[in-house]
Amino acid sequence: MPESWRIALLASSFAPHVGGVEEHVRQVARQLIAAGHVVEVWTVDRGERLGVREVDGVVVRYLPTPLPARSLRAIAHFAGAFAGAWSQWTAAFRHLRPQVLHVHCFGPNGLYGLALHRRFRVPLIVSSHGETLADDRGVFRASELLRFGLRRAIARAASVTAPSEFVLDDLRASYALVGGTVVPNGVDLGIRADPTSMRQASGGRYLLGVGRLGWMKGFDLLIDAFATAELDPGVRLVIGGDGPQREKLEQLIERRGLRERIELVGRLSPQAVADAMAGALAVVVPSRLEAFGIVALEAWRSGTALVMTSRGGASEFVRDGIDGLLVDPEDPRALADAMKRVTEGTGLRRALAEAGQRRVPEFTWARVAQKYERIYKALPSDALAPHVDEGGLVQ
């Protein structure tokens, strides 16, 4: 393997959109570039026509990904759109001449990545981020094309990774994966938090939930459990984030008569998330399912006690009763009891927080990128050069 190489990271979504996959790809791209590699992010154009941009020092190409559908009108539209889209994808390939095509979160990006792999015979890496399990929209349940494409991509990939064995097990059971490698998520340790800002804004002691306001994240479960937890009346619940469930959550808060004790504060910047966590009694993650849970690492970084869902991959790295409390969020009594324990138990809060702070250096983005580098280095040397025609041009 050469000292440096050219890598295309094919992301299902990227900035200006925010989320776990977007953050993972952004941080990995920056780390790989800092290590001397040439990296571009190729992501799905959602109709915003953003073209080619530089985001945090990374070249990002927003590429169209039309897919075939069943109706005659949709088929006609796809026939007209595909040629132009494929031209843009192949132009991106010829510009970068990547030695690795690395798909993150398989979707339309993965289908086009698979097509490029077949066309130019460049090694393909597939990194699942739980999209087959934890998607509110259930796109894999609805799309036979995506299911077929993922199986083919896994069969042809030089390596398949996921943030947890939980996700790999699903790929093994449903998509014929053999093997697989865990590459966990990371957290930016360079952010320094101010614990006073959210305390002042929220009026004192509070529990904090952070994430996209979607059904899978379980904030309705958190609100119901908070309503029955019999906490000190001075303890509030603050939920940061935005998403399709916001109106329903507001209605639930109203029905529960908790307008004075629960606040939806909207989307928070990374710095604001760190500040809010540092000032909280505990961070509560009530997800119905988490492939990994970057929020847990953010809580540890901020020195805050963690109450974490036991559904998904978090139980592989959070140690129950040591650096977090693992709880089934669909058991409202158990979730309420966990909130009561961390709210009333000063010693427990301190012990959980200190243990988490000791663990978090294990999860830097530099370590994540290094794991990917080791996967790239294991690729056969004769597979690293794209197919070249007699004129020296990538075909």
JOFENSUL-V659057 format. One record per pair of residues at least 24 apart in sequence whose C-alpha atoms are under 10 Angstrom apart, sorted by the first residue. I is the first residue (numbers start at 1). J is the second residue. Records with the same first field share a line. If there is no record, write none. Layout:
I=J / J
This chain:
1=376 / 377 / 378 / 379 / 380 / 381 / 382 / 384
2=377 / 381 / 384
3=35 / 36 / 37 / 377
4=32 / 33 / 35 / 36 / 37 / 38 / 373
5=32 / 36 / 37 / 38 / 39 / 97 / 98 / 99 / 100 / 376 / 377 / 384
6=32 / 33 / 36 / 37 / 38 / 39 / 40 / 96 / 97 / 98 / 99 / 100 / 101 / 384
7=32 / 33 / 37 / 38 / 39 / 40 / 41 / 96 / 97 / 98 / 99 / 100 / 101 / 102 / 376
8=38 / 39 / 40 / 41 / 42 / 43 / 60 / 92 / 93 / 96 / 97 / 98 / 99 / 100 / 101 / 102 / 103 / 113
9=39 / 40 / 41 / 42 / 43 / 60 / 98 / 100 / 101 / 102 / 103 / 104 / 109 / 113 / 125
10=40 / 41 / 42 / 43 / 44 / 60 / 61 / 101 / 102 / 103 / 104 / 105 / 106 / 107 / 108 / 109 / 110 / 112 / 113 / 125 / 126 / 127
11=41 / 42 / 43 / 44 / 60 / 62 / 102 / 103 / 104 / 105 / 106 / 107 / 108 / 109 / 110 / 113 / 127
12=42 / 43 / 44 / 45 / 103 / 104 / 105 / 106 / 107 / 108 / 109 / 110 / 131
13=41 / 42 / 43 / 44 / 45 / 46 / 62 / 104 / 105 / 107 / 109
14=41 / 42 / 43 / 44 / 45 / 55 / 60 / 61 / 62
15=43 / 55 / 56 / 60
16=50 / 55
18=212 / 267 / 269
19=211 / 212 / 294
20=129 / 185 / 211 / 212 / 292 / 293 / 294 / 295
21=104 / 105 / 128 / 129 / 130 / 131 / 185
22=104 / 105
23=185 / 186 / 187 / 294
24=104 / 129 / 184 / 185 / 186 / 187 / 294 / 365 / 368 / 369
25=103 / 104 / 105 / 369
26=55 / 56 / 57 / 58 / 60
27=56 / 58 / 186 / 187 / 188 / 364 / 365 / 366 / 368 / 369
28=185 / 186 / 365 / 366 / 367 / 368 / 369 / 370 / 372
29=56 / 57 / 58 / 59 / 365 / 369
30=55 / 56 / 57 / 58 / 365 / 366 / 369
31=365 / 366 / 367 / 368 / 369 / 370
32=365 / 366 / 369 / 370 / 372 / 373
33=57 / 58
34=366
35=366 / 369 / 370 / 373
38=96 / 98
39=96 / 98 / 100
40=92 / 96 / 98
41=102 / 103
42=89 / 92 / 93 / 101 / 102 / 103 / 109 / 113
43=103 / 104 / 108 / 109 / 110
44=107 / 108 / 109
45=109
61=88 / 89 / 92
62=88 / 89
63=88 / 89 / 92 / 109 / 112
64=88 / 89 / 108 / 109 / 112
65=89 / 107 / 108 / 109 / 110 / 111 / 112
66=108 / 112
67=108 / 111 / 112 / 145 / 146
68=145
69=143 / 145
85=112
86=112 / 115 / 116
89=113 / 115 / 116
90=115 / 116 / 119 / 120 / 394 / 395
93=120 / 386 / 394 / 395
94=386 / 393 / 394 / 395
95=394
97=122 / 385 / 386 / 387 / 393 / 394
98=122 / 123 / 384 / 385 / 386
99=123 / 124 / 376 / 383 / 384 / 385 / 386
100=124 / 125 / 158 / 376 / 379 / 383 / 384 / 385 / 386
101=125 / 126 / 157
102=126 / 127 / 157 / 159 / 160 / 372 / 376
103=127 / 128 / 153 / 157 / 160
104=128 / 129 / 131 / 161 / 162
105=129 / 130 / 131 / 132 / 162
106=130 / 131 / 132 / 140 / 146 / 147 / 149 / 150 / 153
107=131 / 132 / 139 / 140 / 145 / 146 / 147 / 149 / 150
108=145 / 146 / 149
110=146 / 149 / 150 / 153
111=145 / 146 / 148 / 149 / 150 / 152 / 153
112=149
113=153
114=149 / 150 / 152 / 153 / 154 / 156 / 157
115=149 / 153
117=153 / 156 / 157 / 386
118=153 / 156
119=386 / 387 / 395
120=385 / 386 / 387 / 388 / 394 / 395
121=383 / 384 / 385 / 386 / 387 / 395
122=158 / 383 / 384 / 385 / 386 / 387
123=156 / 157 / 158 / 159 / 376 / 379 / 380 / 383 / 384 / 385 / 386
124=153 / 154 / 156 / 157 / 158 / 159 / 160 / 379
125=153 / 154 / 156 / 157 / 158 / 159 / 160 / 161 / 372 / 375 / 376
126=150 / 153 / 154 / 156 / 157 / 158 / 159 / 160 / 161 / 162 / 180
127=154 / 157 / 159 / 160 / 161 / 162 / 163 / 168 / 180 / 181 / 182 / 183 / 372
128=160 / 161 / 162 / 163 / 164 / 167 / 168 / 171 / 183 / 291
129=161 / 162 / 163 / 164 / 167 / 168 / 183 / 184 / 185 / 290 / 291 / 292
130=162 / 163 / 164 / 166 / 167 / 168 / 170 / 171 / 289 / 290 / 291 / 292 / 312 / 313
131=167 / 291
132=167 / 170 / 171 / 174 / 175 / 291
133=166 / 167 / 170 / 171 / 216 / 289 / 290 / 291 / 312
134=167 / 215 / 216 / 217 / 287 / 288 / 289 / 290 / 291 / 312
135=214 / 215 / 216 / 217 / 289
136=214 / 215 / 216 / 217 / 244
137=214 / 215 / 216
147=174 / 175
148=175
149=175
150=175 / 176 / 177
151=175 / 176 / 177
152=176
153=177
154=178 / 180
158=375 / 376 / 378 / 379 / 380
159=372 / 375 / 376 / 378 / 379
160=375
161=372 / 375
162=291 / 292
163=291 / 292 / 293 / 313 / 314
164=290 / 291 / 292 / 312 / 313 / 314 / 315 / 316 / 317
165=291 / 292 / 312 / 313 / 316
166=290 / 291 / 292 / 311 / 312 / 313 / 314 / 315 / 316
167=290 / 291 / 292 / 312 / 313
168=291 / 313
181=371 / 375
182=371
183=367 / 368 / 369 / 370 / 371 / 372
184=291 / 292 / 293 / 294 / 313 / 317 / 363 / 364 / 365 / 367 / 368 / 371
185=292 / 293 / 294 / 297 / 363 / 364 / 365 / 367 / 368 / 369
186=293 / 294 / 297 / 298 / 360 / 361 / 362 / 363 / 364 / 365 / 366 / 367 / 368 / 369
187=294 / 295 / 296 / 297 / 298 / 300 / 301 / 360 / 361 / 362 / 363 / 364 / 365 / 366 / 368
188=270 / 297 / 298 / 301 / 360 / 361 / 363 / 364 / 365 / 366
189=297 / 298 / 301 / 302 / 360 / 361 / 363 / 364 / 365
190=301 / 364
191=270 / 271 / 274 / 275 / 298 / 301 / 302
192=271 / 274 / 275 / 278 / 301 / 302
193=270 / 271 / 272 / 273 / 274 / 275 / 276 / 277 / 278 / 279 / 301 / 302 / 303
194=271 / 272 / 274 / 275 / 276 / 277 / 278 / 279 / 302
195=272 / 274 / 275 / 276 / 277 / 278 / 279 / 280 / 302 / 303
196=275 / 276 / 278 / 279 / 280
197=272 / 275 / 276 / 278 / 279
198=238 / 272 / 273 / 275 / 276 / 277 / 278 / 279 / 280
199=275 / 276 / 278 / 279 / 280
200=279
201=276
202=236 / 237 / 238 / 261 / 262 / 263 / 265 / 276
203=234 / 235 / 236
204=234 / 235 / 236 / 279 / 280 / 281
205=232 / 233 / 234 / 235 / 236 / 237 / 238 / 279 / 280 / 281 / 282 / 343
206=234 / 235 / 236 / 237 / 238 / 261 / 262 / 276 / 277 / 279 / 280 / 281 / 282 / 283 / 343
207=235 / 236 / 237 / 238 / 239 / 262 / 276 / 277 / 279 / 280 / 281 / 282 / 283 / 284 / 305 / 339 / 342 / 343
208=236 / 237 / 238 / 239 / 240 / 262 / 263 / 273 / 276 / 277 / 278 / 279 / 280 / 281 / 282 / 283 / 284 / 285 / 299 / 306
209=237 / 238 / 239 / 240 / 241 / 264 / 273 / 276 / 277 / 280 / 282 / 283 / 284 / 285 / 286 / 295 / 307
210=238 / 239 / 240 / 241 / 242 / 264 / 265 / 266 / 267 / 268 / 273 / 276 / 277 / 283 / 284 / 285 / 286 / 295
211=239 / 240 / 241 / 242 / 243 / 266 / 267 / 268 / 273 / 285 / 287 / 294 / 295
212=239 / 240 / 241 / 242 / 243 / 244 / 245 / 246 / 266 / 267
213=239 / 240 / 241 / 242 / 243 / 244 / 245 / 246 / 247 / 248 / 249 / 264 / 266 / 267
214=241 / 242 / 243 / 244 / 245 / 246 / 249 / 287
215=243 / 244 / 245 / 246 / 248 / 249 / 287 / 288
216=245 / 286 / 287 / 288 / 289 / 290
217=245 / 285 / 286 / 287 / 288 / 289 / 290 / 309 / 329
218=245 / 285 / 286 / 287 / 288 / 289 / 309 / 329 / 330
219=245 / 246 / 249 / 284 / 285 / 286 / 287 / 288 / 329
220=245 / 246 / 248 / 249 / 250 / 252 / 253 / 286 / 287 / 329
221=249 / 286 / 287 / 288 / 329 / 330 / 331 / 332 / 335 / 336
222=284 / 285 / 286 / 287 / 329 / 330 / 332 / 335 / 336 / 339
223=249 / 252 / 253 / 256 / 258 / 262 / 286 / 332 / 336
224=252 / 253 / 256 / 332 / 333 / 335 / 336
225=286 / 329 / 330 / 331 / 332 / 333 / 334 / 335 / 336 / 337 / 338 / 339
226=256 / 258 / 261 / 262 / 332 / 333 / 335 / 336 / 337 / 339 / 340
227=253 / 256 / 257 / 258 / 261 / 262 / 332 / 336
228=256 / 332 / 333 / 335 / 336 / 337
229=332 / 333 / 334 / 335 / 336 / 337 / 338 / 339 / 340 / 341
230=336 / 337 / 339 / 340
231=336 / 337 / 339 / 340 / 341 / 343 / 344
232=340 / 343 / 344
233=261
234=261
235=261 / 262 / 281 / 343
236=260 / 261 / 262 / 263 / 280 / 281
237=261 / 262 / 263 / 264 / 280 / 284
238=262 / 263 / 264 / 265 / 266 / 276 / 280 / 283
239=263 / 264 / 265 / 266 / 267 / 268 / 276 / 283 / 284
240=264 / 265 / 266 / 267 / 268 / 269 / 272 / 273 / 276
241=265 / 266 / 267 / 268 / 269 / 273
242=266 / 267 / 268
243=267
270=298
273=298 / 299 / 302
274=298 / 299 / 301 / 302 / 303 / 304
275=302
276=302
277=301 / 302 / 303 / 304 / 305 / 306
278=302 / 303 / 304 / 305
279=303 / 304
280=304 / 305 / 343
281=305 / 306 / 339 / 342 / 343 / 344 / 346 / 349 / 350 / 353
282=306 / 307 / 324 / 339 / 342 / 343 / 349 / 352 / 353
283=307 / 308 / 324 / 339 / 342
284=308 / 309 / 324 / 325 / 327 / 329 / 335 / 338 / 339
285=309 / 310 / 326 / 327 / 329
286=310 / 311 / 327 / 328 / 329 / 330 / 335
287=311 / 312 / 328 / 329 / 330
288=312 / 328 / 329 / 330
289=313 / 314 / 328 / 329
290=314 / 315
292=316 / 317
293=317
294=363
296=323 / 324 / 356 / 360
297=356 / 357 / 359 / 360 / 361 / 362 / 363 / 364
298=356 / 357 / 360
299=324 / 353 / 356 / 357 / 360
300=324 / 352 / 353 / 354 / 355 / 356 / 357 / 358 / 359 / 360 / 361
301=353 / 354 / 356 / 357 / 358 / 359 / 360 / 361
302=353 / 356 / 357 / 360
303=349 / 350 / 352 / 353 / 354 / 355 / 356 / 357 / 358 / 360
304=349 / 350 / 351 / 352 / 353 / 354 / 355 / 356 / 357
305=342 / 343 / 348 / 349 / 350 / 351 / 352 / 353 / 354 / 355 / 356 / 357
306=338 / 339 / 342 / 349 / 352 / 353 / 356
307=335 / 338 / 339 / 342 / 352
308=335 / 338
309=335
317=359
318=356 / 359
319=352 / 355 / 356
320=352
321=348 / 351 / 352 / 355
322=348 / 351 / 352 / 353 / 354 / 355 / 356
323=348 / 349 / 350 / 351 / 352 / 353 / 354 / 355 / 356 / 357 / 358 / 359
324=348 / 349 / 351 / 352 / 353 / 355 / 356
325=352
